[in-house]
Amino acid sequence: MKKILVADDSKIISNIVERAFKDKYEVLIAYNGREAIDIIKNNVDDSIIGCLLDLNMPEIDGFAVLDYFKENNLFKRIPVCIITGDVAKDRVDRAFNYDIVDVLAKPFTFDSVREEVEKIINLGTLR
C-alpha cells in the first residue's frame, strides 16, 4: 500500500489526515522532525508518495526536514506540501526556496487537505 507521511506535532492534524486517507493510503505519522527523517530513512522503497510537513515542530523543525530532503535529492521522489499555522510572509517565502508543491494554511478543512494530497500525489507521478 502506498504511504503518506504527515509530520506535525498536532495530534488533531494527524487524525484529520489519517481519517481522510485511511481507506486509500497508509498514513505514517511523525510528531517531530527527527521522527519524520527516521521514517523516510526506513522507507527507501519509494512507498512514500507524499509528505505533509509542518514547519513548527519540536526537536527538529520543518526547515531542517526540508534541508534533509534537499541534501538527499528527495523532492523528486516525495512531493512535499507545507502545512502551517504560521503564514508569515518571510517563512512562506523561505519554504518556497525549496522544491515544495504548496503551502496549506491551518486550520484547513477535510476537503482542502484531500485536494492538496491528491495534488502532491498527482504531481509526484509526473516527476
FENZIPE-V447723 format. One record per residue. N is the residue number from 0. RES is the residue in three letters. PSI is psi as a letter, one per 20 degrees, with the letter a starting at -180 (none if undefined). Layout:
# FENZIPE-V447723
n | res | psi
N | RES | PSI
N | RES | PSI
This chain:
# FENZIPE-V447723
n | res | psi
0 | MET | p
1 | LYS | q
2 | LYS | q
3 | ILE | p
4 | LEU | p
5 | VAL | o
6 | ALA | o
7 | ASP | p
8 | ASP | i
9 | SER | o
10 | LYS | h
11 | ILE | g
12 | ILE | g
13 | SER | h
14 | ASN | h
15 | ILE | g
16 | VAL | g
17 | GLU | g
18 | ARG | h
19 | ALA | h
20 | PHE | j
21 | LYS | h
22 | ASP | i
23 | LYS | h
24 | TYR | q
25 | GLU | p
26 | VAL | o
27 | LEU | p
28 | ILE | p
29 | ALA | p
30 | TYR | j
31 | ASN | r
32 | GLY | h
33 | ARG | g
34 | GLU | h
35 | ALA | g
36 | ILE | g
37 | ASP | g
38 | ILE | g
39 | ILE | g
40 | LYS | h
41 | ASN | i
42 | ASN | m
43 | VAL | j
44 | ASP | j
45 | ASP | k
46 | SER | i
47 | ILE | o
48 | ILE | j
49 | GLY | q
50 | CYS | p
51 | LEU | p
52 | LEU | p
53 | ASP | q
54 | LEU | h
55 | ASN | n
56 | MET | q
57 | PRO | r
58 | GLU | f
59 | ILE | p
60 | ASP | r
61 | GLY | h
62 | PHE | h
63 | ALA | h
64 | VAL | g
65 | LEU | h
66 | ASP | g
67 | TYR | g
68 | PHE | g
69 | LYS | g
70 | GLU | h
71 | ASN | j
72 | ASN | l
73 | LEU | i
74 | PHE | h
75 | LYS | h
76 | ARG | h
77 | ILE | n
78 | PRO | q
79 | VAL | p
80 | CYS | p
81 | ILE | p
82 | ILE | p
83 | THR | q
84 | GLY | i
85 | ASP | n
86 | VAL | k
87 | ALA | p
88 | LYS | g
89 | ASP | h
90 | ARG | g
91 | VAL | g
92 | ASP | g
93 | ARG | g
94 | ALA | h
95 | PHE | i
96 | ASN | i
97 | TYR | r
98 | ASP | l
99 | ILE | r
100 | VAL | g
101 | ASP | r
102 | VAL | p
103 | LEU | o
104 | ALA | p
105 | LYS | q
106 | PRO | q
107 | PHE | r
108 | THR | r
109 | PHE | g
110 | ASP | h
111 | SER | h
112 | VAL | h
113 | ARG | g
114 | GLU | g
115 | GLU | g
116 | VAL | g
117 | GLU | h
118 | LYS | g
119 | ILE | h
120 | ILE | g
121 | ASN | g
122 | LEU | g
123 | GLY | h
124 | THR | i
125 | LEU | i
126 | ARG | none
